[in-house]
Each structure stands twice: as structure tokens, then as C-alpha cells.
Amino acid sequence: MTSDFAVAVHALVYLNRRKDTVSSEGLASNVCTNPARVRKIMVKLKRADIVKTKEGLDGGYQFIKEADEVNLKQICEALEAKVVSASWKSGNVEKDCAIASGMAGVMDEIYGELDDLCKSALENISIQDIETRIFKNKMRK
């Protein structure tokens, strides 16, 4: 999973809590990243109809769904993110060895199955759940 997922979740929880339009600079300040990165991520959430943009001096992003209706799987899908994947594969399909030539394909199948399982679990966690956890934990401190 990339950190873009964490940026997206953070931004949506912040937008939900604010109930207002927030600029990419404002989001970036709260997320602790740069505005260009926020804009790159938010355009994907806009395409998924999770946020809308407002142009102009007081422009920015607004969360347009109910927080309990947007789950983390939807965010993964909007970002086209995999939860489980490998950046490197062992073996080589050209090798004359069943293990060396077959390992990458088998591992890709396993990663795909794990990705599906993780996304199923993420489907049960909403933006509202994240916000609730944050403020529940804050109350304990």
C-alpha cells in the first residue's frame, strides 16, 4: 500500500470534520505533506465522486458524501491502489526450472488473494469509523 492511501484517508476525515471547503494548502498543512501531492490524490477522489472542487479565491475541496457511506475499499479503488503487492519477483519465466519459472506467477496469485481479503476487510471501515476512533482515543488521553 502506498502512502497516498493514508493521505487520502486523512484528508477525507479532515474535510468531514470541517464540513467546509479546504484548499490544497490547508489540507497539506494538516496532513503534513505538500500541496502538489494533495492535489494529485484529490483529483482521483474527485473522479470517484467522493469530493468536489470549488474554484476561486475561497476554492478547494469539499467532501460530498456521508462519512458512514464511504469505506476504505472505495478509497483504494479510487486511488487504484493495491493493499498487498510485491515490488520484486524471484525467479525468471525464461529459466529451465519449474520453481524459477513458476514462482512469480504463483506468488502473484497469492498476493492477489491477499489483496482481495484485505479489501474485503477495508469495506467494513468507513471514514466515520476513522473519525470516531480518533476522537475516542483523544478522550482517553
C-alpha positions as CSV (number, residue, x, y, z in Angstrom):
1,M,0.0,0.0,0.0
2,T,1.3,3.4,-0.8
3,S,1.3,6.4,1.5
4,D,-1.2,8.1,-0.9
5,F,-3.9,6.0,0.8
6,A,-3.0,7.5,4.2
7,V,-3.0,11.0,2.7
8,A,-6.5,10.4,1.1
9,V,-8.0,9.0,4.3
10,H,-6.5,11.8,6.4
11,A,-7.8,14.4,4.0
12,L,-11.3,13.0,3.9
13,V,-11.5,12.7,7.7
14,Y,-10.3,16.3,8.0
15,L,-12.8,17.5,5.3
16,N,-15.6,15.6,7.0
17,R,-14.8,17.2,10.4
18,R,-14.5,20.7,9.0
19,K,-17.7,20.5,6.9
20,D,-16.3,23.2,4.7
21,T,-14.2,23.8,1.6
22,V,-10.5,23.4,2.3
23,S,-7.7,24.4,-0.1
24,S,-4.9,22.0,-1.1
25,E,-2.6,24.2,1.0
26,G,-4.9,23.8,4.1
27,L,-5.1,20.1,3.6
28,A,-1.4,19.7,3.0
29,S,-0.7,21.6,6.2
30,N,-2.9,19.3,8.3
31,V,-1.7,16.1,6.5
32,C,2.0,17.3,6.8
33,T,2.8,16.9,3.1
34,N,3.0,19.2,0.1
35,P,0.0,20.8,-1.8
36,A,1.0,19.3,-5.1
37,R,0.8,15.8,-3.7
38,V,-2.6,16.5,-2.1
39,R,-3.9,17.8,-5.5
40,K,-2.7,14.7,-7.3
41,I,-4.5,12.5,-4.8
42,M,-7.7,14.6,-4.6
43,V,-8.2,14.6,-8.3
44,K,-8.6,10.8,-8.1
45,L,-11.2,11.2,-5.3
46,K,-13.0,13.8,-7.4
47,R,-13.2,11.3,-10.3
48,A,-14.7,8.8,-7.9
49,D,-17.3,11.4,-6.8
50,I,-16.1,11.4,-3.2
51,V,-15.1,15.1,-3.2
52,K,-15.9,18.1,-5.3
53,T,-13.8,21.1,-6.1
54,K,-14.6,24.8,-5.8
55,E,-12.8,27.3,-7.9
56,G,-11.7,30.8,-6.9
57,L,-10.1,32.6,-4.0
58,D,-12.0,30.6,-1.5
59,G,-11.7,27.4,-3.5
60,G,-10.6,24.0,-2.6
61,Y,-12.1,20.6,-1.8
62,Q,-15.3,19.5,-0.1
63,F,-16.3,16.0,1.0
64,I,-19.7,15.4,-0.7
65,K,-20.7,12.0,0.8
66,E,-21.9,11.0,4.2
67,A,-18.9,9.8,6.2
68,D,-20.5,6.5,7.1
69,E,-21.2,5.8,3.4
70,V,-17.5,6.0,2.2
71,N,-15.4,3.0,3.1
72,L,-11.7,2.4,2.8
73,K,-12.1,-0.1,0.0
74,Q,-13.7,2.7,-2.1
75,I,-10.7,4.9,-1.4
76,C,-8.4,2.1,-2.5
77,E,-10.4,1.7,-5.7
78,A,-10.4,5.5,-6.4
79,L,-6.6,5.5,-6.0
80,E,-6.2,2.3,-8.0
81,A,-4.1,1.1,-5.0
82,K,-3.2,-2.5,-4.1
83,V,-3.1,-3.3,-0.4
84,V,-0.8,-6.3,-1.0
85,S,1.7,-6.5,-3.8
86,A,5.3,-7.1,-4.4
87,S,7.8,-4.7,-6.0
88,W,10.2,-7.5,-6.8
89,K,9.7,-11.1,-8.0
90,S,12.0,-14.0,-7.6
91,G,12.9,-16.4,-10.4
92,N,12.7,-15.9,-14.2
93,V,10.0,-17.3,-16.5
94,E,12.7,-18.0,-19.1
95,K,14.7,-20.4,-16.8
96,D,14.5,-24.1,-17.4
97,C,13.5,-24.8,-13.9
98,A,9.9,-25.3,-12.7
99,I,10.5,-23.4,-9.5
100,A,12.4,-20.5,-11.0
101,S,9.9,-20.1,-13.9
102,G,6.8,-20.6,-11.9
103,M,7.4,-18.9,-8.6
104,A,6.5,-15.3,-9.7
105,G,3.1,-16.4,-11.1
106,V,2.2,-18.4,-8.0
107,M,3.2,-15.5,-5.7
108,D,1.2,-13.1,-7.8
109,E,-1.9,-15.3,-7.3
110,I,-1.3,-15.4,-3.5
111,Y,-0.8,-11.6,-3.4
112,G,-4.0,-11.1,-5.4
113,E,-5.9,-13.3,-3.0
114,L,-4.5,-11.4,0.0
115,D,-5.3,-8.1,-1.7
116,D,-8.9,-9.2,-2.1
117,L,-9.1,-10.3,1.5
118,C,-7.7,-7.0,2.8
119,K,-10.0,-5.0,0.6
120,S,-13.0,-7.0,1.9
121,A,-11.9,-6.0,5.5
122,L,-11.4,-2.4,4.4
123,E,-15.0,-2.4,3.1
124,N,-16.1,-2.6,6.7
125,I,-14.3,0.6,7.8
126,S,-15.8,3.9,7.0
127,I,-14.5,7.5,7.1
128,Q,-16.9,7.9,10.1
129,D,-15.3,4.9,11.8
130,I,-11.8,6.5,11.5
131,E,-13.1,9.9,12.8
132,T,-14.8,8.1,15.7
133,R,-11.5,6.2,16.6
134,I,-9.5,9.4,16.5
135,F,-11.8,11.3,18.9
136,K,-12.3,8.2,21.1
137,N,-8.5,7.9,21.5
138,K,-8.2,11.7,22.2
139,M,-10.7,11.4,25.0
140,R,-8.6,8.7,26.7
141,K,-5.5,10.9,26.8
